[in-house]
Structures are given as structure tokens and as C-alpha cells.
Amino acid sequence: MTVIDPDTKAGWVPEADEANDADGAEDMPLSMRLSIADTLTLGNATCGFMAVYFTTTGILIPHLTGSDETGMARHSAATAVILMLMAAIFDLFDGLVARKLRSSPMGAELDNLSDLISFGLAPAYFVLVYGMVADDAHQRVSALAAIVVLLAVVLRLARFSCVTLKDGMFQGMPSPFGALTVVSIVLLELPFIPTLLAIVGVAWLMVSRVEYPKPRGILAVAMLGWIVAAMGLLAAWAFDAPGGQLLLQAGCALQVVLGAVIPLFATARRVNTFRDNRREARAAQLP
């Protein structure tokens, strides 16, 4: 095809490769432009949405309609949390697959949007519904705590997109870990005030500057094993297995303890690093 330049009135023919590439990009279906990592990321978003669905249909609606089926609420709560755990698995593997294979140019944006659904909206909505169905909870205060959780995840994901950190570390509690910690606090069924304070504390950790290691290598395997174990605890609790309630509370307590202990280790490491740097600086100044 000959193209006429309006300024010079001269004609030129575009190269065949450029023309073919342009036509191919326009004709390429969406499924061909999504990588395997992007598909896993979309699975993350789907699990987050379904967690909201089960929280609504299995916990909130029966409560509003006056249903006394506590077993249904337990099964739905367990299903919602299991879906958040599955979202965490998808989030873990999409990063690994993207590093090993490839990700599309929109992979990072898809990841942030999916994390916002699964680890921002879903746990915040879980806290909101908890405030509506729990006997000792205050609905408006719980709604405020849910907003705090949601905004903390929004700020954390936005900062993650803008700030460049050293390799192998996150700044602030990762949103999947934060979401699972928030849900664990709710499932512990503590009094309302301690529950509220703990939830706000987790939200603060997500926007803090505390460093958390990225789940790679052995740490990724340990995280995957912990998620699978948590799914087993939730299933045992949902089907009222012997000791299921105790096992679930032990697992939730361990999740909360990990959320509190990791920042302490990180802070102690930073303090030791600061002391070592000062000691080296003083030694360098000595004659």
C-alpha cells in the first residue's frame, strides 16, 4: 500500500513486517494476549469475589431473615475464608510463573486490582458482616474498622507500585498476609474491643515501613504448606469435627502471633544494623 505524505506529496510503502505486526496486534484475541501468570491473577480476583458472595448469602442474609441455621453460617464462613486462602495461593504462584515464564504488559495492573478485591474488599466486608451478626459488636464501629482495612490495602498497593525497594523485601505487611490475619482475628471470637484494636493494628502494619521478606524459595514452600494446613483446619471446623473448634482457634492464634512477631524481628534487625553501622563509622574515625 502506498501512502502519500501531505507535506512533501511523496509516496512511500510501509515495510511488510511493520504492517503485519500492526494487523496482527489488532486481530489478536484477548485470550492470546493473556499470559499464564495473568490467568492465575484472574483466578485470584475470582476467589475474592466468591468470598464476598458466600459471606453475603451464607452469613448476612440468613442473619437478616432471622434464620437459625448456624451450620450454614459456619460452612459459609469457612468457605469464604478458604476462598481467600485460594486467592493467596494464586497470588503466590502468579509471581513465580511470571518470573519463570513471562507476564503481559498489564500483568502488574491485573495483580494490584485482583489483590484489592481478594485482600482488600473481601476481608473488609468480612469485618463489616461480623459487626452486623456478632452479639457484642457495634455495627457502625465495625464499619469504620472495615473502611480502615480497605484503605490500608489501597494505600499499600499504591505505594508498592510507586516505591522501589531492595530485592527480596516488602515494605509493610503484605496484603495477603494482612487479610488472613484480619480474618483470623475475627474467627478467634474475642471480645469486641480487643478484636477492633487488633484489626486496626494489622491495618497499620500494612501501611507501615516494617520490612517483610518476600515468599521465595523455602519461605514460599512454608507459606504454601501453612495455607493448605489452614484450609484443613477450616474444613474440620465447618464440618464440626472432634476438636475442630480448638484446632481452628489454635491456627488463628498462630496466624495472629506471626503477624505480631515478624515486625519485632524486623525491627530488631534494623536496630542491630544501625548499631553495626555506627560502630564501623566510629572505628573508621579512629587514628
PyMOL commands that set and color helices and strands:
alter all, ss='L'
color gray80, all
select helices_A, chain A and resi 16-27+30-33+36-64+70-100+107-133+139-162+175-187+192-207+218-238+244-285
alter helices_A, ss='H'
color red, helices_A
select strands_A, chain A and resi 3-4+11-12+169-171+211-213
alter strands_A, ss='S'
color yellow, strands_A
deselect
rebuild
show_as cartoon
